[in-house]
Amino acid sequence: MFKYKNKPTYYKGKRFDSLKEANRFWELSILEKAGTISDLKCQVAYQLKVNDVIIGKYICDFEYLQKQKTITEDVKSAVTKKLPLYRWKKKHFQAQYGREIKEV
């Protein structure tokens, strides 16, 4: 059984958790080739800490530079956006790293 009924998809040798995520990578790849974004990365991990104690980990789907600003992006469905664990990680990431997570 697949998590949230998503079917893993492969594109250019990379594994993505869903077709939606693979399609977003394709879109971002085009933007990178056009020079609109740069330094595209997949599955970037961040430690979530409180008082220098690691209490969790957040892994974004994509990260890239746009107009010299780091964009952290997650591909989410309406259901997964509402999951308590994701909502907590999103808030903690924003508080600790001072950046919003762009949800697509």
ZAVEXBA-215017 format. One record per atom (N, C-alpha, C, O, CB): atom name; residue number from 0; z, y, x; residue in three letters. Coordinates in steps of 0.05 Angstrom, whole numbers. Glycine has a CB too. Layout:
BEGIN
 at   i     zz     yy     xx  aa
 CA NUM      Z      Y      X ALA
...
***
This chain:
BEGIN
 at   i     zz     yy     xx  aa
  N   0      0    -23     17 MET
 CA   0      0      0      0 MET
  C   0      0     25     18 MET
  O   0     15     26     37 MET
 CB   0     24      0    -19 MET
  N   1    -16     44     11 PHE
 CA   1    -18     68     26 PHE
  C   1      2     89     16 PHE
  O   1      7     91     -8 PHE
 CB   1    -46     79     26 PHE
  N   2     12    105     34 LYS
 CA   2     31    126     27 LYS
  C   2     17    146      9 LYS
  O   2     -4    157     17 LYS
 CB   2     42    140     52 LYS
  N   3     28    152    -14 TYR
 CA   3     17    172    -33 TYR
  C   3    -11    166    -41 TYR
  O   3    -26    184    -48 TYR
 CB   3     19    200    -22 TYR
  N   4    -19    140    -41 LYS
 CA   4    -46    131    -49 LYS
  C   4    -68    142    -31 LYS
  O   4    -92    141    -39 LYS
 CB   4    -51    139    -77 LYS
  N   5    -62    152     -7 ASN
 CA   5    -82    161     11 ASN
  C   5    -92    138     27 ASN
  O   5    -78    119     33 ASN
 CB   5    -70    183     30 ASN
  N   6   -117    139     34 LYS
 CA   6   -130    118     51 LYS
  C   6   -136    130     78 LYS
  O   6   -150    150     80 LYS
 CB   6   -155    107     37 LYS
  N   7   -125    118    100 PRO
 CA   7   -131    128    126 PRO
  C   7   -162    130    130 PRO
  O   7   -177    112    122 PRO
 CB   7   -118    110    148 PRO
  N   8   -170    151    144 THR
 CA   8   -198    156    149 THR
  C   8   -202    163    178 THR
  O   8   -185    175    191 THR
 CB   8   -208    180    131 THR
  N   9   -225    154    189 TYR
 CA   9   -231    159    217 TYR
  C   9   -254    178    219 TYR
  O   9   -274    176    204 TYR
 CB   9   -237    133    232 TYR
  N  10   -252    198    237 TYR
 CA  10   -274    217    242 TYR
  C  10   -274    223    272 TYR
  O  10   -254    232    283 TYR
 CB  10   -271    242    225 TYR
  N  11   -297    219    285 LYS
 CA  11   -300    224    314 LYS
  C  11   -278    210    330 LYS
  O  11   -267    222    349 LYS
 CB  11   -299    254    319 LYS
  N  12   -271    186    322 GLY
 CA  12   -252    170    337 GLY
  C  12   -223    177    332 GLY
  O  12   -205    165    343 GLY
 CB  12   -257    173    366 GLY
  N  13   -218    196    314 LYS
 CA  13   -190    204    307 LYS
  C  13   -183    192    280 LYS
  O  13   -199    191    262 LYS
 CB  13   -187    235    307 LYS
  N  14   -158    184    278 ARG
 CA  14   -148    173    253 ARG
  C  14   -134    195    238 ARG
  O  14   -117    210    249 ARG
 CB  14   -129    149    258 ARG
  N  15   -140    198    212 PHE
 CA  15   -127    217    195 PHE
  C  15   -115    202    171 PHE
  O  15   -125    182    163 PHE
 CB  15   -148    239    185 PHE
  N  16    -93    213    161 ASP
 CA  16    -78    199    139 ASP
  C  16    -93    200    113 ASP
  O  16    -87    184     95 ASP
 CB  16    -51    212    136 ASP
  N  17   -112    218    110 SER
 CA  17   -127    220     85 SER
  C  17   -155    231     90 SER
  O  17   -160    243    111 SER
 CB  17   -111    238     65 SER
  N  18   -172    228     70 LEU
 CA  18   -199    239     71 LEU
  C  18   -197    270     71 LEU
  O  18   -212    283     85 LEU
 CB  18   -216    230     47 LEU
  N  19   -178    281     56 LYS
 CA  19   -174    310     55 LYS
  C  19   -167    321     82 LYS
  O  19   -177    342     90 LYS
 CB  19   -152    317     35 LYS
  N  20   -150    307     97 GLU
 CA  20   -143    316    124 GLU
  C  20   -167    314    143 GLU
  O  20   -171    332    159 GLU
 CB  20   -119    299    135 GLU
  N  21   -182    292    141 ALA
 CA  21   -206    289    158 ALA
  C  21   -227    311    152 ALA
  O  21   -239    322    170 ALA
 CB  21   -219    261    154 ALA
  N  22   -230    318    127 ASN
 CA  22   -248    339    119 ASN
  C  22   -239    366    130 ASN
  O  22   -256    382    139 ASN
 CB  22   -251    341     89 ASN
  N  23   -213    371    130 ARG
 CA  23   -203    396    140 ARG
  C  23   -208    397    170 ARG
  O  23   -214    419    181 ARG
 CB  23   -173    399    134 ARG
  N  24   -205    375    184 PHE
 CA  24   -210    375    213 PHE
  C  24   -240    381    218 PHE
  O  24   -246    397    236 PHE
 CB  24   -204    347    225 PHE
  N  25   -257    371    202 TRP
 CA  25   -286    376    204 TRP
  C  25   -291    407    200 TRP
  O  25   -306    419    216 TRP
 CB  25   -302    360    183 TRP
  N  26   -278    418    180 GLU
 CA  26   -281    447    175 GLU
  C  26   -271    464    199 GLU
  O  26   -284    483    208 GLU
 CB  26   -266    455    149 GLU
  N  27   -248    456    209 LEU
 CA  27   -236    471    231 LEU
  C  27   -253    468    256 LEU
  O  27   -255    486    272 LEU
 CB  27   -207    461    236 LEU
  N  28   -265    444    260 SER
 CA  28   -283    439    283 SER
  C  28   -307    458    282 SER
  O  28   -315    469    303 SER
 CB  28   -292    410    284 SER
  N  29   -318    462    259 ILE
 CA  29   -340    481    255 ILE
  C  29   -332    509    262 ILE
  O  29   -346    524    276 ILE
 CB  29   -352    479    227 ILE
  N  30   -308    517    252 LEU
 CA  30   -298    544    258 LEU
  C  30   -293    548    288 LEU
  O  30   -297    569    299 LEU
 CB  30   -272    549    242 LEU
  N  31   -284    526    301 GLU
 CA  31   -279    528    330 GLU
  C  31   -306    531    345 GLU
  O  31   -308    547    363 GLU
 CB  31   -264    503    340 GLU
  N  32   -326    516    337 LYS
 CA  32   -353    518    350 LYS
  C  32   -365    546    345 LYS
  O  32   -379    556    362 LYS
 CB  32   -372    497    339 LYS
  N  33   -359    558    322 ALA
 CA  33   -369    585    315 ALA
  C  33   -354    607    329 ALA
  O  33   -362    630    330 ALA
 CB  33   -369    589    285 ALA
  N  34   -331    600    341 GLY
 CA  34   -314    620    355 GLY
  C  34   -295    635    338 GLY
  O  34   -282    654    347 GLY
 CB  34   -332    639    369 GLY
  N  35   -292    626    313 THR
 CA  35   -273    639    294 THR
  C  35   -244    632    301 THR
  O  35   -226    648    298 THR
 CB  35   -280    631    265 THR
  N  36   -241    607    310 ILE
 CA  36   -214    597    319 ILE
  C  36   -218    585    347 ILE
  O  36   -240    580    355 ILE
 CB  36   -202    577    299 ILE
  N  37   -196    580    360 SER
 CA  37   -197    566    387 SER
  C  37   -173    548    390 SER
  O  37   -154    550    375 SER
 CB  37   -199    587    409 SER
  N  38   -174    532    411 ASP
 CA  38   -152    514    419 ASP
  C  38   -142    497    396 ASP
  O  38   -117    494    391 ASP
 CB  38   -129    532    429 ASP
  N  39   -160    484    381 LEU
 CA  39   -153    467    359 LEU
  C  39   -139    442    369 LEU
  O  39   -149    428    387 LEU
 CB  39   -178    459    343 LEU
  N  40   -116    436    357 LYS
 CA  40   -100    412    364 LYS
  C  40    -92    398    339 LYS
  O  40    -89    410    318 LYS
 CB  40    -74    420    381 LYS
  N  41    -89    372    341 CYS
 CA  41    -80    355    319 CYS
  C  41    -53    343    324 CYS
  O  41    -46    337    347 CYS
 CB  41   -101    332    313 CYS
  N  42    -37    340    303 GLN
 CA  42    -11    327    305 GLN
  C  42      7    338    327 GLN
  O  42     16    323    344 GLN
 CB  42    -16    297    309 GLN
  N  43     13    363    325 VAL
 CA  43     31    376    344 VAL
  C  43     60    372    334 VAL
  O  43     66    379    312 VAL
 CB  43     24    407    348 VAL
  N  44     77    362    352 ALA
 CA  44    105    356    345 ALA
  C  44    124    378    354 ALA
  O  44    121    389    376 ALA
 CB  44    114    329    357 ALA
  N  45    143    385    337 TYR
 CA  45    163    405    342 TYR
  C  45    191    392    337 TYR
  O  45    195    379    317 TYR
 CB  45    159    430    325 TYR
  N  46    209    397    356 GLN
 CA  46    237    388    352 GLN
  C  46    251    409    334 GLN
  O  46    247    433    338 GLN
 CB  46    251    385    379 GLN
  N  47    266    399    316 LEU
 CA  47    282    417    298 LEU
  C  47    311    415    308 LEU
  O  47    322    393    309 LEU
 CB  47    280    408    268 LEU
  N  48    322    438    316 LYS
 CA  48    348    438    328 LYS
  C  48    368    456    314 LYS
  O  48    360    476    301 LYS
 CB  48    346    446    358 LYS
  N  49    393    450    316 VAL
 CA  49    415    467    308 VAL
  C  49    435    467    331 VAL
  O  49    444    446    339 VAL
 CB  49    428    458    280 VAL
  N  50    441    490    341 ASN
 CA  50    460    493    364 ASN
  C  50    452    474    387 ASN
  O  50    469    460    398 ASN
 CB  50    489    487    355 ASN
  N  51    427    473    394 ASP
 CA  51    416    457    415 ASP
  C  51    418    427    410 ASP
  O  51    414    411    429 ASP
 CB  51    429    463    441 ASP
  N  52    424    419    386 VAL
 CA  52    425    390    379 VAL
  C  52    400    384    362 VAL
  O  52    395    397    342 VAL
 CB  52    451    383    363 VAL
  N  53    384    365    372 ILE
 CA  53    360    357    357 ILE
  C  53    369    342    332 ILE
  O  53    382    322    333 ILE
 CB  53    341    339    375 ILE
  N  54    360    353    309 ILE
 CA  54    367    340    283 ILE
  C  54    343    329    268 ILE
  O  54    346    317    247 ILE
 CB  54    382    360    266 ILE
  N  55    320    334    279 GLY
 CA  55    296    323    266 GLY
  C  55    271    332    281 GLY
  O  55    272    344    302 GLY
 CB  55    294    333    238 GLY
  N  56    248    324    269 LYS
 CA  56    222    330    281 LYS
  C  56    203    337    259 LYS
  O  56    203    325    238 LYS
 CB  56    212    306    298 LYS
  N  57    186    357    265 TYR
 CA  57    165    365    246 TYR
  C  57    138    362    261 TYR
  O  57    135    372    283 TYR
 CB  57    168    395    235 TYR
  N  58    119    348    249 ILE
 CA  58     93    344    261 ILE
  C  58     73    357    242 ILE
  O  58     69    348    219 ILE
 CB  58     86    314    265 ILE
  N  59     59    378    252 CYS
 CA  59     39    391    235 CYS
  C  59     13    376    238 CYS
  O  59      9    360    257 CYS
 CB  59     35    421    244 CYS
  N  60     -5    379    218 ASP
 CA  60    -31    366    219 ASP
  C  60    -49    380    240 ASP
  O  60    -62    366    255 ASP
 CB  60    -44    367    192 ASP
  N  61    -49    407    240 PHE
 CA  61    -66    421    258 PHE
  C  61    -53    447    268 PHE
  O  61    -35    458    255 PHE
 CB  61    -93    429    244 PHE
  N  62    -61    455    292 GLU
 CA  62    -52    480    302 GLU
  C  62    -75    492    318 GLU
  O  62    -90    478    332 GLU
 CB  62    -27    477    320 GLU
  N  63    -79    519    315 TYR
 CA  63   -101    532    329 TYR
  C  63    -95    562    331 TYR
  O  63    -76    572    320 TYR
 CB  63   -127    528    313 TYR
  N  64   -111    575    347 LEU
 CA  64   -108    604    351 LEU
  C  64   -130    618    334 LEU
  O  64   -153    610    335 LEU
 CB  64   -110    612    381 LEU
  N  65   -121    639    320 GLN
 CA  65   -140    655    305 GLN
  C  65   -131    684    309 GLN
  O  65   -109    692    302 GLN
 CB  65   -139    647    274 GLN
  N  66   -149    700    321 LYS
 CA  66   -143    728    327 LYS
  C  66   -117    730    344 LYS
  O  66   -100    746    339 LYS
 CB  66   -140    745    302 LYS
  N  67   -115    712    364 GLN
 CA  67    -93    711    383 GLN
  C  67    -66    705    369 GLN
  O  67    -45    710    381 GLN
 CB  67    -91    737    398 GLN
  N  68    -67    693    346 LYS
 CA  68    -43    686    331 LYS
  C  68    -43    655    327 LYS
  O  68    -63    644    320 LYS
 CB  68    -40    701    304 LYS
  N  69    -21    642    333 THR
 CA  69    -19    613    329 THR
  C  69    -16    607    299 THR
  O  69      2    618    286 THR
 CB  69      5    601    345 THR
  N  70    -33    590    289 ILE
 CA  70    -32    581    261 ILE
  C  70    -24    552    261 ILE
  O  70    -36    535    274 ILE
 CB  70    -60    585    247 ILE
  N  71     -3    546    246 THR
 CA  71      7    519    242 THR
  C  71     -1    511    214 THR
  O  71      6    525    195 THR
 CB  71     38    517    247 THR
  N  72    -15    489    211 GLU
 CA  72    -27    482    185 GLU
  C  72    -20    453    178 GLU
  O  72    -19    435    195 GLU
 CB  72    -57    486    186 GLU
  N  73    -15    449    152 ASP
 CA  73    -10    423    141 ASP
  C  73    -27    419    116 ASP
  O  73    -29    436     99 ASP
 CB  73     20    419    134 ASP
  N  74    -40    396    114 VAL
 CA  74    -56    388     91 VAL
  C  74    -37    375     71 VAL
  O  74    -25    354     77 VAL
 CB  74    -80    369     98 VAL
  N  75    -33    387     48 LYS
 CA  75    -14    377     28 LYS
  C  75    -26    376      1 LYS
  O  75    -42    393     -7 LYS
 CB  75     11    395     28 LYS
  N  76    -17    356    -14 SER
 CA  76    -24    354    -42 SER
  C  76     -2    368    -58 SER
  O  76     19    375    -47 SER
 CB  76    -28    324    -52 SER
  N  77     -7    371    -84 ALA
 CA  77     14    384   -101 ALA
  C  77     40    367   -100 ALA
  O  77     62    378   -101 ALA
 CB  77      4    386   -130 ALA
  N  78     37    341    -99 VAL
 CA  78     60    323    -98 VAL
  C  78     75    325    -72 VAL
  O  78    100    328    -72 VAL
 CB  78     52    294   -103 VAL
  N  79     61    324    -49 THR
 CA  79     75    324    -24 THR
  C  79     87    351    -17 THR
  O  79    106    352     -1 THR
 CB  79     57    315     -2 THR
  N  80     77    373    -28 LYS
 CA  80     88    399    -23 LYS
  C  80    117    401    -35 LYS
  O  80    133    417    -25 LYS
 CB  80     71    421    -36 LYS
  N  81    122    385    -55 LYS
 CA  81    148    386    -69 LYS
  C  81    169    367    -58 LYS
  O  81    192    368    -67 LYS
 CB  81    143    380    -98 LYS
  N  82    161    350    -40 LEU
 CA  82    181    331    -29 LEU
  C  82    204    345    -15 LEU
  O  82    199    363      2 LEU
 CB  82    167    311     -9 LEU
  N  83    229    338    -22 PRO
 CA  83    252    352    -10 PRO
  C  83    252    351     21 PRO
  O  83    259    372     33 PRO
 CB  83    277    339    -20 PRO
  N  84    245    329     33 LEU
 CA  84    246    328     62 LEU
  C  84    225    347     74 LEU
  O  84    231    361     94 LEU
 CB  84    240    299     72 LEU
  N  85    201    348     63 TYR
 CA  85    181    366     73 TYR
  C  85    190    395     70 TYR
  O  85    187    412     88 TYR
 CB  85    154    362     59 TYR
  N  86    201    402     46 ARG
 CA  86    210    429     41 ARG
  C  86    232    438     61 ARG
  O  86    232    460     70 ARG
 CB  86    220    431     12 ARG
  N  87    250    419     67 TRP
 CA  87    271    425     87 TRP
  C  87    259    429    114 TRP
  O  87    266    449    128 TRP
 CB  87    291    402     88 TRP
  N  88    241    412    123 LYS
 CA  88    228    414    149 LYS
  C  88    213    441    151 LYS
  O  88    213    454    172 LYS
 CB  88    210    390    155 LYS
  N  89    199    448    130 LYS
 CA  89    183    473    129 LYS
  C  89    202    497    133 LYS
  O  89    196    514    149 LYS
 CB  89    168    475    103 LYS
  N  90    224    498    118 LYS
 CA  90    243    520    121 LYS
  C  90    255    521    148 LYS
  O  90    258    542    160 LYS
 CB  90    265    518     99 LYS
  N  91    263    498    159 HIS
 CA  91    276    497    185 HIS
  C  91    256    506    206 HIS
  O  91    263    521    224 HIS
 CB  91    286    468    191 HIS
  N  92    231    496    205 PHE
 CA  92    210    504    224 PHE
  C  92    207    534    224 PHE
  O  92    206    547    245 PHE
 CB  92    184    490    218 PHE
  N  93    205    546    200 GLN
 CA  93    200    574    197 GLN
  C  93    224    590    209 GLN
  O  93    220    611    222 GLN
 CB  93    196    582    168 GLN
  N  94    248    581    204 ALA
 CA  94    272    595    215 ALA
  C  94    274    592    245 ALA
  O  94    280    612    259 ALA
 CB  94    297    583    202 ALA
  N  95    268    569    255 GLN
 CA  95    271    564    284 GLN
  C  95    248    576    300 GLN
  O  95    253    587    322 GLN
 CB  95    272    535    289 GLN
  N  96    223    574    291 TYR
 CA  96    200    582    306 TYR
  C  96    188    609    297 TYR
  O  96    171    620    311 TYR
 CB  96    179    561    305 TYR
  N  97    198    619    275 GLY
 CA  97    189    646    266 GLY
  C  97    160    647    256 GLY
  O  97    147    668    258 GLY
 CB  97    193    665    288 GLY
  N  98    149    625    247 ARG
 CA  98    122    623    237 ARG
  C  98    121    609    211 ARG
  O  98    137    591    205 ARG
 CB  98    104    609    258 ARG
  N  99    102    617    194 GLU
 CA  99     97    604    169 GLU
  C  99     80    580    173 GLU
  O  99     65    578    193 GLU
 CB  99     84    624    149 GLU
  N 100     82    560    155 ILE
 CA 100     64    538    156 ILE
  C 100     43    543    134 ILE
  O 100     49    548    111 ILE
 CB 100     79    510    150 ILE
  N 101     18    542    143 LYS
 CA 101     -5    546    124 LYS
  C 101    -10    519    111 LYS
  O 101    -17    500    125 LYS
 CB 101    -30    558    138 LYS
  N 102     -8    518     85 GLU
 CA 102    -13    494     70 GLU
  C 102    -41    495     58 GLU
  O 102    -48    515     44 GLU
 CB 102      8    489     48 GLU
  N 103    -57    474     62 VAL
 CA 103    -84    473     50 VAL
  C 103    -87    448     34 VAL
  O 103   -108    443     23 VAL
 CB 103   -105    474     72 VAL
***
